[in-house]
Amino acid sequence: MTSPTEHPQPDPARPDERPGPDEHPGPDEHPREWWQEPGLPWKHKPTRADITCLSWMGAASLYGLILLPLRPVILGLAPHLLGSLGYRTGLVMTGALGSLGDPWWPLVTLLGALMSMKFDWIFWWAGKLWGHGLIEVWSGRSERARRRNERAIAFTQRFETWAIFITYLPIPIPAAVVYAALGAAGTKLSKFLIVSFLSSLFTAGLYVYLGWTIGEPAVVVLDTYGQYLWYVSLAILAGMLFLAFRNRGRTKTPGVPGPPPA
């Protein structure tokens, strides 16, 4: 006679009563750890280096998002500062002011070259740590993004030095993908930083020269722009909030920040 505390055995003749594999996991089965999620770039338990690199990527993205709505204000109030932070519009305006006798353009050019490459090493390091795993995460389920990133990787592997240089030109190439591909390919950090600085200094000089050539008309435009800079900043901020609200329901990869805004 079956006691109340005993559980009846399933009837072999009725397979629908048998427990499924998810109801009674075997002794060798373990729940998946957080770092084993398919959307993360590593294939192992993250080390201190992995967490540090990911944190730096988050800081870079946060920096870019904060500066995005502030750039118009800085351009109107302190173009030298914006140029020193490595932004092209600030460098152009610094060159225009230099043509009118402003003496700070050499220092702004040098600082701008250094600051424009301030986060490049992070993505090189990420590529060295995780290979192309990070690039696959960035591509996500977008076939278009995957093809674009594959072309960038192929170009980087074929033209290593030129690939670094081209990322500093105003053309639509995913710079972070190039840097990660260089790290994954084993490019030395010293070579990467030297080529990056020379490329950044050359292009910063071009932007300053462009402003110098334009001269006074650019300064007049800047003065007029300064009267509306707060409206421009508010419009950019409103656009950011709108995009964040529109995309909040879309699937995003948790924990993996994207490249900072250019």
Number of C-alpha atoms within 10 A of each C-alpha: 3 7 7 7 6 7 8 9 8 12 10 9 8 8 10 10 11 13 10 10 8 7 8 8 11 9 6 5 7 8 6 8 8 9 15 14 13 11 18 19 26 20 12 11 11 13 10 9 12 17 11 13 17 20 16 16 21 17 15 20 17 16 13 14 16 12 14 17 20 18 21 25 20 18 23 20 15 15 24 23 18 26 32 23 21 23 21 21 18 29 33 29 32 35 33 28 24 20 20 12 10 11 12 13 25 14 13 26 30 19 18 27 27 19 18 22 18 14 17 20 18 21 25 27 22 29 26 21 19 19 21 21 19 24 24 18 19 22 18 16 11 10 10 11 16 17 12 15 22 17 14 19 24 13 15 21 16 10 11 20 17 13 20 22 18 17 19 19 13 10 9 8 17 15 21 24 26 29 28 28 31 28 25 20 18 12 16 12 15 9 11 19 16 11 17 23 21 14 22 27 20 16 20 28 22 17 23 28 20 17 25 22 15 17 20 17 12 19 19 12 11 18 13 12 16 18 10 13 20 16 13 17 17 14 13 17 17 13 13 15 12 12 11 11 10 10 11 10 8 7 9 14 15 9 13 17 20 16 20 17 13 11
